[in-house]
């Protein structure tokens, strides 16, 4: 059975920021089987550092909300157990979430699952590369462009963002191979091309002709 009708672990994190010294304040996870949500879980996480106001303004999570909550290492075994049962790991801009999780947990928790990032597919020329407007590839914008926004309570909360990510990926499955390893390789290659194109664009902005 190919991964498209198999078991996905969809993950999302909310954090104190986007830098290497930042920490996770919320972890959301879905188990999706045959393109249907089978299990969902989310937990606030004590990051061990203050949450900056600018981060709280985005996700609505404040220091008082994480007081007494488990640390990420305390929920790591639960996360690893879900990883062990999945064929692929899915996340919107997944390399960011993995970087934040790896910073606290190391690499062993994810069992080297093939990584499926719908954002990379959204940025393809035949999908959404040419959409107009600032933030056009952000999670909510992509869902609305693709007409697949599910019913959720709030954007920028981890479990709800997992649901939006799942809806986007289901819309984009035809762009990916049904072999998980091949699909992950496709995404990695596309991401490398996109990153190189972005760096070239930044260089041109700094050196206008």
MDAnalysis code that builds the backbone (N, CA, C; Angstrom):
import MDAnalysis as mda
import numpy as np

u = mda.Universe.empty(627, n_residues=209, atom_resindex=np.repeat(np.arange(209), 3), trajectory=True)
u.add_TopologyAttr("name", ["N", "CA", "C"] * 209)
u.add_TopologyAttr("resid", np.arange(1, 210))
u.add_TopologyAttr("resname", ["UNK", "UNK", "UNK", "UNK", "UNK", "UNK", "UNK", "UNK", "UNK", "UNK", "UNK", "UNK", "UNK", "UNK", "UNK", "UNK", "UNK", "UNK", "UNK", "UNK", "UNK", "UNK", "UNK", "UNK", "UNK", "UNK", "UNK", "UNK", "UNK", "UNK", "UNK", "UNK", "UNK", "UNK", "UNK", "UNK", "UNK", "UNK", "UNK", "UNK", "UNK", "UNK", "UNK", "UNK", "UNK", "UNK", "UNK", "UNK", "UNK", "UNK", "UNK", "UNK", "UNK", "UNK", "UNK", "UNK", "UNK", "UNK", "UNK", "UNK", "UNK", "UNK", "UNK", "UNK", "UNK", "UNK", "UNK", "UNK", "UNK", "UNK", "UNK", "UNK", "UNK", "UNK", "UNK", "UNK", "UNK", "UNK", "UNK", "UNK", "UNK", "UNK", "UNK", "UNK", "UNK", "UNK", "UNK", "UNK", "UNK", "UNK", "UNK", "UNK", "UNK", "UNK", "UNK", "UNK", "UNK", "UNK", "UNK", "UNK", "UNK", "UNK", "UNK", "UNK", "UNK", "UNK", "UNK", "UNK", "UNK", "UNK", "UNK", "UNK", "UNK", "UNK", "UNK", "UNK", "UNK", "UNK", "UNK", "UNK", "UNK", "UNK", "UNK", "UNK", "UNK", "UNK", "UNK", "UNK", "UNK", "UNK", "UNK", "UNK", "UNK", "UNK", "UNK", "UNK", "UNK", "UNK", "UNK", "UNK", "UNK", "UNK", "UNK", "UNK", "UNK", "UNK", "UNK", "UNK", "UNK", "UNK", "UNK", "UNK", "UNK", "UNK", "UNK", "UNK", "UNK", "UNK", "UNK", "UNK", "UNK", "UNK", "UNK", "UNK", "UNK", "UNK", "UNK", "UNK", "UNK", "UNK", "UNK", "UNK", "UNK", "UNK", "UNK", "UNK", "UNK", "UNK", "UNK", "UNK", "UNK", "UNK", "UNK", "UNK", "UNK", "UNK", "UNK", "UNK", "UNK", "UNK", "UNK", "UNK", "UNK", "UNK", "UNK", "UNK", "UNK", "UNK", "UNK", "UNK", "UNK", "UNK", "UNK", "UNK", "UNK", "UNK", "UNK", "UNK", "UNK"])
u.atoms.positions = np.array([
    [0.844, -1.199, 0.000],
    [0.000, 0.000, 0.000],
    [0.876, 1.245, 0.000],
    [0.594, 2.180, -0.902],
    [1.333, 3.426, -0.945],
    [0.981, 4.329, 0.233],
    [1.806, 5.330, 0.438],
    [1.618, 6.188, 1.606],
    [0.360, 7.052, 1.521],
    [-0.135, 7.322, 0.312],
    [-1.268, 8.238, 0.171],
    [-2.522, 7.715, 0.873],
    [-2.676, 6.407, 0.926],
    [-3.804, 5.826, 1.656],
    [-3.325, 5.105, 2.919],
    [-2.122, 5.414, 3.317],
    [-1.557, 4.801, 4.511],
    [-1.676, 5.705, 5.721],
    [-0.679, 5.622, 6.610],
    [-0.708, 6.327, 7.886],
    [0.268, 7.502, 7.867],
    [-0.246, 8.687, 8.132],
    [0.575, 9.891, 8.207],
    [0.621, 10.380, 9.651],
    [1.753, 10.902, 10.057],
    [1.845, 11.672, 11.292],
    [2.001, 13.132, 10.888],
    [0.995, 13.928, 11.179],
    [1.014, 15.355, 10.849],
    [1.380, 16.114, 12.120],
    [2.392, 16.967, 12.035],
    [2.873, 17.670, 13.222],
    [2.906, 19.178, 12.976],
    [2.748, 19.914, 14.062],
    [2.922, 21.363, 14.011],
    [3.382, 21.828, 15.382],
    [4.192, 22.866, 15.380],
    [4.656, 23.439, 16.640],
    [4.355, 24.932, 16.669],
    [4.091, 25.441, 17.858],
    [4.103, 26.874, 18.121],
    [5.303, 27.129, 19.027],
    [5.971, 28.259, 18.829],
    [7.271, 28.466, 19.460],
    [7.402, 29.866, 20.057],
    [8.508, 30.052, 20.772],
    [8.816, 31.387, 21.301],
    [9.403, 32.289, 20.240],
    [9.753, 31.743, 19.093],
    [10.352, 32.509, 17.998],
    [10.880, 31.566, 16.943],
    [11.703, 32.099, 16.044],
    [12.140, 31.301, 14.893],
    [13.642, 31.017, 14.899],
    [14.324, 31.371, 15.981],
    [15.780, 31.217, 16.021],
    [16.181, 29.941, 16.759],
    [17.444, 29.580, 16.641],
    [17.921, 28.322, 17.223],
    [17.789, 28.289, 18.747],
    [17.818, 29.470, 19.377],
    [17.708, 29.490, 20.837],
    [16.251, 29.464, 21.306],
    [15.311, 29.540, 20.381],
    [13.897, 29.538, 20.757],
    [13.422, 28.131, 21.089],
    [12.249, 28.051, 21.703],
    [11.739, 26.786, 22.197],
    [10.252, 26.614, 21.846],
    [9.801, 25.377, 21.907],
    [8.422, 25.029, 21.574],
    [7.508, 25.296, 22.764],
    [6.342, 25.894, 22.486],
    [5.345, 26.141, 23.532],
    [4.074, 25.318, 23.323],
    [3.918, 24.734, 22.134],
    [2.770, 23.869, 21.888],
    [3.125, 22.876, 20.789],
    [2.691, 21.641, 20.972],
    [2.886, 20.584, 19.981],
    [1.529, 20.017, 19.613],
    [1.253, 19.949, 18.317],
    [0.029, 19.337, 17.838],
    [0.356, 18.172, 16.926],
    [-0.459, 17.107, 16.977],
    [-0.225, 15.923, 16.149],
    [-1.554, 15.336, 15.707],
    [-1.575, 14.852, 14.487],
    [-2.689, 14.059, 13.983],
    [-2.138, 12.758, 13.442],
    [-2.874, 11.675, 13.614],
    [-2.663, 10.465, 12.836],
    [-3.758, 10.433, 11.775],
    [-3.341, 10.419, 10.508],
    [-4.269, 10.387, 9.383],
    [-4.116, 9.035, 8.695],
    [-5.211, 8.308, 8.538],
    [-5.207, 7.003, 7.883],
    [-6.217, 7.032, 6.752],
    [-5.752, 6.682, 5.563],
    [-6.610, 6.714, 4.376],
    [-7.263, 8.088, 4.215],
    [-6.460, 9.124, 4.473],
    [-6.858, 10.517, 4.280],
    [-7.955, 10.978, 5.230],
    [-8.143, 10.248, 6.337],
    [-9.100, 10.621, 7.368],
    [-8.374, 10.738, 8.705],
    [-8.736, 11.748, 9.497],
    [-8.123, 11.916, 10.814],
    [-8.600, 10.802, 11.731],
    [-7.644, 10.006, 12.212],
    [-7.964, 8.895, 13.107],
    [-7.713, 9.244, 14.567],
    [-6.691, 10.029, 14.831],
    [-6.346, 10.431, 16.196],
    [-5.822, 11.860, 16.159],
    [-6.064, 12.577, 17.226],
    [-5.471, 13.901, 17.337],
    [-5.060, 14.154, 18.779],
    [-4.005, 14.918, 18.932],
    [-3.519, 15.242, 20.269],
    [-2.785, 16.567, 20.202],
    [-2.903, 17.325, 21.251],
    [-2.178, 18.578, 21.351],
    [-1.878, 18.877, 22.798],
    [-0.743, 19.474, 23.043],
    [-0.390, 19.820, 24.417],
    [0.418, 21.109, 24.431],
    [0.106, 21.953, 25.396],
    [0.982, 23.072, 25.681],
    [2.252, 22.529, 26.320],
    [3.343, 23.225, 26.120],
    [4.652, 22.769, 26.578],
    [5.333, 23.914, 27.323],
    [5.902, 23.593, 28.464],
    [6.694, 24.587, 29.197],
    [8.035, 24.741, 28.491],
    [8.314, 25.919, 27.893],
    [9.559, 26.071, 27.139],
    [10.788, 26.319, 28.013],
    [10.560, 26.629, 29.266],
    [11.687, 26.900, 30.158],
    [12.267, 28.285, 29.997],
    [11.682, 29.091, 29.105],
    [12.111, 30.477, 28.908],
    [10.855, 31.324, 28.734],
    [10.939, 32.641, 28.966],
    [9.763, 33.497, 28.770],
    [9.328, 33.513, 27.299],
    [8.021, 33.648, 27.092],
    [7.480, 33.765, 25.743],
    [7.437, 35.243, 25.371],
    [8.137, 35.670, 24.331],
    [8.120, 37.088, 23.943],
    [6.718, 37.545, 23.543],
    [6.445, 38.805, 23.775],
    [5.126, 39.356, 23.465],
    [4.786, 39.203, 21.989],
    [5.783, 39.387, 21.122],
    [5.500, 39.294, 19.684],
    [5.077, 37.887, 19.275],
    [5.617, 36.868, 19.964],
    [5.188, 35.494, 19.682],
    [3.786, 35.252, 20.224],
    [3.515, 35.714, 21.441],
    [2.179, 35.540, 22.030],
    [1.111, 36.231, 21.189],
    [1.468, 37.347, 20.573],
    [0.507, 38.068, 19.736],
    [0.099, 37.245, 18.511],
    [0.954, 36.303, 18.110],
    [0.640, 35.459, 16.950],
    [-0.205, 34.260, 17.361],
    [0.270, 33.497, 18.352],
    [-0.433, 32.247, 18.686],
    [-1.328, 32.331, 19.911],
    [-1.263, 33.436, 20.648],
    [-2.154, 33.593, 21.790],
    [-1.781, 32.767, 23.001],
    [-0.530, 32.310, 23.073],
    [-0.063, 31.505, 24.206],
    [0.866, 32.377, 25.049],
    [0.572, 32.456, 26.343],
    [1.319, 33.333, 27.246],
    [1.992, 32.507, 28.337],
    [2.895, 33.162, 29.053],
    [3.641, 32.469, 30.108],
    [2.705, 31.760, 31.091],
    [1.603, 32.423, 31.469],
    [0.670, 31.826, 32.438],
    [0.039, 30.543, 31.897],
    [-0.069, 30.451, 30.571],
    [-0.707, 29.273, 29.965],
    [0.165, 28.029, 30.056],
    [1.478, 28.208, 30.095],
    [2.383, 27.053, 30.078],
    [2.927, 26.715, 31.462],
    [2.531, 27.476, 32.480],
    [2.966, 27.166, 33.841],
    [2.453, 25.781, 34.240],
    [3.349, 24.917, 34.698],
    [2.967, 23.584, 35.142],
    [2.732, 22.578, 34.029],
    [2.925, 22.983, 32.784],
    [2.755, 22.061, 31.659],
    [4.017, 21.203, 31.508],
    [3.909, 20.055, 30.842],
    [5.098, 19.207, 30.684],
    [6.140, 19.871, 29.801],
    [7.375, 19.469, 29.986],
    [8.420, 19.885, 29.063],
    [8.338, 19.025, 27.804],
    [9.014, 19.470, 26.767],
    [8.994, 18.690, 25.532],
    [9.611, 17.306, 25.744],
    [10.658, 17.232, 26.530],
    [11.274, 15.933, 26.777],
    [10.330, 14.992, 27.514],
    [9.428, 15.539, 28.308],
    [8.475, 14.691, 29.018],
    [7.418, 14.101, 28.091],
    [7.168, 14.734, 26.953],
    [6.191, 14.188, 26.001],
    [6.870, 13.488, 24.825],
    [8.195, 13.411, 24.859],
    [8.943, 12.868, 23.720],
    [8.614, 11.407, 23.435],
    [8.432, 10.593, 24.472],
    [8.127, 9.180, 24.246],
    [6.779, 9.006, 23.560],
    [5.823, 9.853, 23.921],
    [4.515, 9.833, 23.283],
    [4.651, 10.161, 21.798],
    [5.437, 11.188, 21.499],
    [5.676, 11.576, 20.110],
    [6.392, 10.473, 19.347],
    [7.391, 9.884, 19.957],
    [8.142, 8.812, 19.288],
    [7.254, 7.610, 19.002],
    [6.323, 7.318, 19.908],
    [5.409, 6.202, 19.684],
    [4.525, 6.416, 18.471],
    [4.074, 7.641, 18.276],
    [3.272, 7.948, 17.092],
    [4.119, 7.867, 15.829],
    [5.374, 8.307, 15.918],
    [6.287, 8.218, 14.768],
    [6.476, 6.768, 14.337],
    [6.593, 5.880, 15.299],
    [6.894, 4.483, 15.000],
    [5.782, 3.810, 14.207],
    [4.567, 4.354, 14.257],
    [3.438, 3.734, 13.576],
    [3.090, 4.398, 12.241],
    [3.818, 5.436, 11.868],
    [3.485, 6.199, 10.670],
    [4.387, 5.830, 9.497],
    [3.861, 6.016, 8.285],
    [4.667, 5.816, 7.075],
    [5.426, 7.073, 6.695],
    [4.824, 8.237, 6.963],
    [5.446, 9.511, 6.610],
    [5.176, 10.523, 7.707],
    [6.022, 11.535, 7.768],
    [5.767, 12.692, 8.618],
    [5.406, 13.864, 7.724],
    [4.351, 14.573, 8.102],
    [3.816, 15.668, 7.304],
    [3.820, 16.938, 8.140],
    [4.183, 18.051, 7.514],
    [4.083, 19.337, 8.186],
    [4.226, 20.452, 7.180],
    [3.567, 21.568, 7.441],
    [3.652, 22.722, 6.556],
    [4.888, 23.524, 6.948],
    [5.835, 23.612, 6.031],
    [7.190, 24.085, 6.332],
    [7.818, 23.160, 7.372],
    [7.737, 21.877, 7.105],
    [8.174, 20.841, 8.038],
    [9.622, 20.989, 8.492],
    [10.558, 21.419, 7.641],
    [11.931, 21.555, 8.142],
    [12.040, 22.464, 9.369],
    [11.193, 23.487, 9.464],
    [11.221, 24.352, 10.644],
    [10.820, 23.574, 11.893],
    [9.699, 22.846, 11.813],
    [9.238, 22.091, 12.986],
    [10.261, 21.042, 13.404],
    [10.854, 20.366, 12.429],
    [11.855, 19.348, 12.749],
    [13.086, 19.989, 13.385],
    [13.482, 21.145, 12.877],
    [14.638, 21.826, 13.478],
    [14.357, 22.179, 14.936],
    [13.160, 22.669, 15.222],
    [12.831, 23.036, 16.595],
    [12.742, 21.807, 17.493],
    [12.167, 20.718, 16.985],
    [12.084, 19.481, 17.770],
    [13.470, 18.865, 17.973],
    [14.271, 18.844, 16.914],
    [15.622, 18.288, 17.028],
    [16.474, 19.051, 18.036],
    [16.260, 20.374, 18.114],
    [17.069, 21.197, 19.015],
    [16.927, 20.739, 20.466],
    [15.745, 20.227, 20.805],
    [15.509, 19.790, 22.179],
    [15.581, 18.276, 22.364],
    [15.274, 17.538, 21.308],
    [15.151, 16.082, 21.446],
    [16.255, 15.303, 20.751],
    [17.068, 15.948, 19.912],
    [17.988, 15.205, 19.075],
    [17.249, 14.601, 17.898],
    [17.907, 13.724, 17.143],
    [17.338, 13.209, 15.902],
    [16.601, 11.877, 16.076],
    [16.809, 11.177, 17.158],
    [16.330, 9.794, 17.250],
    [14.812, 9.692, 17.355],
    [14.137, 10.722, 17.807],
    [12.699, 10.639, 18.051],
    [11.903, 10.375, 16.778],
    [12.397, 10.763, 15.599],
    [11.565, 10.699, 14.390],
    [11.836, 9.481, 13.519],
    [12.747, 8.630, 13.888],
    [12.947, 7.367, 13.181],
    [13.167, 7.548, 11.676],
    [13.715, 8.683, 11.294],
    [14.027, 8.993, 9.881],
    [12.841, 8.716, 8.955],
    [11.650, 9.100, 9.368],
    [10.476, 8.981, 8.511],
    [10.634, 9.844, 7.263],
    [10.136, 9.387, 6.099],
    [10.100, 10.263, 4.926],
    [9.312, 11.535, 5.256],
    [9.807, 12.665, 4.778],
    [9.228, 13.955, 5.139],
    [8.434, 14.530, 3.960],
    [7.174, 14.851, 4.226],
    [6.270, 15.384, 3.214],
    [5.858, 16.792, 3.637],
    [6.279, 17.781, 2.857],
    [6.020, 19.181, 3.184],
    [5.111, 19.798, 2.116],
    [3.822, 20.003, 2.404],
    [2.926, 20.578, 1.405],
    [3.333, 21.978, 0.945],
    [4.009, 22.751, 1.798],
    [4.438, 24.093, 1.385],
    [5.314, 24.032, 0.138],
    [6.210, 23.052, 0.080],
    [7.089, 22.913, -1.081],
    [6.273, 22.655, -2.342],
    [5.218, 21.869, -2.225],
    [4.356, 21.587, -3.376],
    [3.568, 22.839, -3.753],
    [3.076, 23.568, -2.753],
    [2.344, 24.812, -3.017],
    [3.182, 25.776, -3.847],
    [4.487, 25.792, -3.617],
    [5.370, 26.736, -4.309],
    [5.746, 26.313, -5.728],
    [5.270, 25.160, -6.190],
    [5.581, 24.723, -7.543],
    [4.918, 25.647, -8.563],
    [5.544, 25.818, -9.738],
    [4.969, 26.711, -10.751],
    [3.558, 26.337, -11.170],
    [3.250, 25.031, -11.217],
    [1.923, 24.609, -11.656],
    [0.920, 24.503, -10.519],
    [1.318, 25.005, -9.341],
    [0.381, 25.049, -8.216],
    [0.185, 26.506, -7.803],
    [1.068, 27.029, -6.958],
    [0.808, 28.361, -6.423],
    [1.952, 29.347, -6.510],
    [2.976, 29.029, -7.272],
    [4.127, 29.932, -7.328],
    [3.721, 31.342, -7.743],
    [2.749, 31.444, -8.639],
    [2.410, 32.745, -9.209],
    [1.198, 33.389, -8.544],
    [0.757, 32.834, -7.433],
    [-0.287, 33.539, -6.684],
    [0.223, 34.921, -6.300],
    [-0.678, 35.878, -6.197],
    [-0.298, 37.253, -5.884],
    [-0.557, 37.569, -4.414],
    [0.187, 38.526, -3.913],
    [-0.058, 39.046, -2.576],
    [0.957, 38.601, -1.541],
    [1.214, 39.494, -0.602],
    [2.122, 39.180, 0.494],
    [1.552, 38.039, 1.329],
    [2.406, 37.083, 1.705],
    [1.962, 35.957, 2.512],
    [1.104, 34.957, 1.765],
    [1.198, 34.970, 0.434],
    [0.314, 34.135, -0.395],
    [0.535, 32.645, -0.183],
    [1.725, 32.245, 0.304],
    [2.018, 30.828, 0.513],
    [1.889, 30.405, 1.972],
    [1.471, 31.312, 2.833],
    [1.274, 30.941, 4.237],
    [0.113, 29.949, 4.347],
    [0.055, 29.260, 5.458],
    [-0.861, 28.134, 5.620],
    [-2.311, 28.507, 5.314],
    [-2.823, 29.538, 5.978],
    [-4.227, 29.906, 5.786],
    [-4.474, 30.371, 4.361],
    [-3.565, 31.165, 3.811],
    [-3.737, 31.658, 2.442],
    [-3.759, 30.509, 1.449],
    [-2.875, 29.537, 1.619],
    [-2.833, 28.394, 0.709],
    [-4.134, 27.596, 0.770],
    [-4.661, 27.392, 1.970],
    [-5.915, 26.648, 2.102],
    [-7.051, 27.363, 1.398],
    [-7.065, 28.676, 1.489],
    [-8.149, 29.423, 0.841],
    [-7.963, 29.424, -0.682],
    [-6.723, 29.561, -1.147],
    [-6.472, 29.480, -2.585],
    [-6.918, 28.136, -3.144],
    [-6.683, 27.074, -2.382],
    [-7.003, 25.722, -2.833],
    [-8.434, 25.310, -2.478],
    [-9.162, 26.220, -1.831],
    [-10.560, 25.979, -1.469],
    [-10.702, 24.718, -0.617],
    [-9.895, 24.647, 0.444],
    [-9.930, 23.443, 1.283],
    [-9.785, 23.775, 2.766],
    [-10.271, 24.948, 3.178],
    [-10.151, 25.313, 4.587],
    [-11.137, 24.523, 5.438],
    [-10.653, 23.658, 6.342],
    [-11.564, 22.897, 7.204],
    [-12.121, 23.773, 8.320],
    [-13.092, 23.264, 9.031],
    [-13.625, 23.961, 10.199],
    [-12.656, 23.790, 11.363],
    [-12.163, 24.898, 11.861],
    [-11.206, 24.877, 12.970],
    [-11.576, 25.961, 13.968],
    [-10.933, 25.909, 15.121],
    [-11.179, 26.928, 16.147],
    [-10.310, 28.152, 15.945],
    [-9.051, 27.943, 15.555],
    [-8.130, 29.073, 15.484],
    [-6.910, 28.728, 14.649],
    [-6.486, 29.665, 13.800],
    [-5.178, 29.525, 13.163],
    [-4.097, 29.792, 14.212],
    [-2.914, 29.291, 13.933],
    [-1.744, 29.464, 14.808],
    [-1.912, 28.743, 16.143],
    [-2.771, 27.714, 16.191],
    [-2.745, 26.764, 17.278],
    [-2.416, 25.420, 16.652],
    [-1.580, 24.646, 17.320],
    [-0.867, 23.559, 16.659],
    [-1.789, 22.483, 16.068],
    [-2.762, 22.006, 16.829],
    [-3.606, 20.924, 16.312],
    [-4.477, 21.405, 15.157],
    [-5.018, 22.608, 15.266],
    [-5.817, 23.145, 14.165],
    [-4.970, 23.349, 12.912],
    [-3.747, 23.808, 13.084],
    [-2.870, 23.966, 11.917],
    [-2.565, 22.610, 11.272],
    [-2.494, 21.561, 12.076],
    [-2.329, 20.210, 11.511],
    [-3.509, 19.846, 10.619],
    [-4.716, 20.231, 11.031],
    [-5.906, 19.918, 10.238],
    [-5.880, 20.659, 8.905],
    [-5.456, 21.914, 8.927],
    [-5.363, 22.683, 7.689],
    [-4.287, 22.086, 6.780],
    [-3.162, 21.722, 7.361],
    [-2.083, 21.092, 6.594],
    [-2.569, 19.816, 5.909],
    [-3.324, 19.008, 6.642],
    [-3.852, 17.763, 6.077],
    [-4.759, 18.043, 4.891],
    [-5.643, 19.026, 5.027],
    [-6.566, 19.362, 3.939],
    [-5.803, 19.828, 2.697],
    [-4.750, 20.617, 2.900],
    [-3.945, 21.085, 1.769],
    [-3.257, 19.914, 1.083],
    [-2.653, 19.030, 1.868],
    [-1.932, 17.910, 1.273],
    [-2.868, 17.023, 0.457],
    [-4.051, 16.767, 0.964],
    [-5.002, 15.924, 0.227],
    [-5.303, 16.541, -1.135],
    [-5.378, 17.869, -1.198],
    [-5.623, 18.559, -2.467],
    [-4.458, 18.401, -3.439],
    [-3.259, 18.153, -2.917],
    [-2.045, 18.192, -3.739],
    [-1.448, 16.811, -4.020],
    [-2.119, 15.754, -3.610],
    [-1.539, 14.411, -3.695],
    [-1.164, 14.004, -5.116],
    [-1.894, 14.474, -6.110],
    [-1.609, 14.067, -7.490],
    [-0.240, 14.541, -7.967],
    [0.362, 15.483, -7.266],
    [1.677, 15.996, -7.658],
    [2.822, 15.135, -7.125],
    [2.495, 14.136, -6.299],
    [3.528, 13.364, -5.611],
    [3.430, 11.882, -5.941],
    [4.578, 11.220, -5.944],
    [4.624, 9.780, -6.143],
    [4.003, 9.071, -4.941],
    [3.443, 7.870, -5.168],
    [2.814, 7.124, -4.075],
    [3.806, 6.280, -3.289],
    [5.058, 6.242, -3.718],
    [6.121, 5.641, -2.924],
    [6.652, 6.724, -1.980],
    [6.613, 6.480, -0.682],
    [6.950, 7.507, 0.297],
    [8.365, 8.045, 0.122],
    [9.325, 7.148, -0.123],
    [10.713, 7.584, -0.272],
    [10.887, 8.442, -1.516],
    [10.222, 8.042, -2.608],
    [10.313, 8.821, -3.841],
    [9.665, 10.190, -3.656],
    [8.507, 10.236, -3.008],
    [7.830, 11.506, -2.757],
    [8.691, 12.427, -1.902],
    [9.330, 11.866, -0.884],
    [10.213, 12.675, -0.030],
    [11.401, 13.203, -0.821],
    [11.923, 12.391, -1.728],
    [13.033, 12.836, -2.576],
    [12.580, 13.934, -3.535],
    [11.372, 13.800, -4.076],
    [10.821, 14.851, -4.934],
    [10.776, 16.178, -4.176],
    [10.216, 16.127, -2.977],
    [10.058, 17.342, -2.187],
    [11.407, 17.935, -1.815],
    [12.363, 17.089, -1.445],
    [13.694, 17.584, -1.088],
    [14.353, 18.284, -2.275],
    [14.204, 17.715, -3.463],
    [14.802, 18.315, -4.659],
    [14.128, 19.640, -4.990],
    [12.792, 19.662, -4.914],
    [12.076, 20.911, -5.190],
    [12.444, 21.986, -4.172],
    [12.558, 21.600, -2.915],
    [12.893, 22.564, -1.864],
    [14.290, 23.148, -2.116],
    [15.211, 22.304, -2.523],
    [16.565, 22.786, -2.806],
    [16.549, 23.806, -3.942],
    [15.783, 23.521, -4.993],
    [15.666, 24.459, -6.111],
    [15.024, 25.772, -5.658],
    [13.972, 25.672, -4.849],
    [13.278, 26.864, -4.371],
    [14.174, 27.717, -3.483],
    [14.931, 27.062, -2.603],
    [15.843, 27.801, -1.724],
    [16.926, 28.512, -2.538],
    [17.451, 27.830, -3.554],
    [18.472, 28.444, -4.403],
    [17.899, 29.635, -5.159],
    [16.688, 29.490, -5.663],
    [16.033, 30.596, -6.371],
    [15.810, 31.781, -5.445],
    [15.414, 31.504, -4.206],
    [15.190, 32.576, -3.235],
    [16.490, 33.297, -2.895],
    [17.562, 32.540, -2.710],
    [18.851, 33.166, -2.410],
    [19.319, 34.021, -3.579],
    [19.090, 33.560, -4.794],
    [19.457, 34.353, -5.969],
    [18.637, 35.634, -6.033],
    [17.350, 35.522, -5.698],
    [16.493, 36.722, -5.671],
    [16.988, 37.719, -4.630],
    [17.357, 37.243, -3.436],
    [17.856, 38.138, -2.396],
    [19.137, 38.839, -2.848],
    [19.993, 38.087, -3.535],
    [21.241, 38.673, -4.023],
    [20.955, 39.784, -5.039],
    [19.949, 39.578, -5.886],
    [19.603, 40.594, -6.870],
    [19.046, 41.841, -6.192],
    [18.315, 41.659, -5.094],
    [17.768, 42.822, -4.405],
    [18.893, 43.650, -3.793],
    [19.941, 42.971, -3.346],
    [21.059, 43.691, -2.760],
    [22.004, 44.279, -3.771],
    [21.918, 43.809, -5.018],
    [22.810, 44.286, -6.080],
    [22.002, 44.577, -7.330],
    [21.133, 45.620, -7.275],
    [20.319, 45.905, -8.453],
    [21.170, 46.328, -9.644],
    [20.752, 45.851, -10.813],
    [21.507, 46.184, -12.021],
    [21.096, 47.544, -12.545],
])
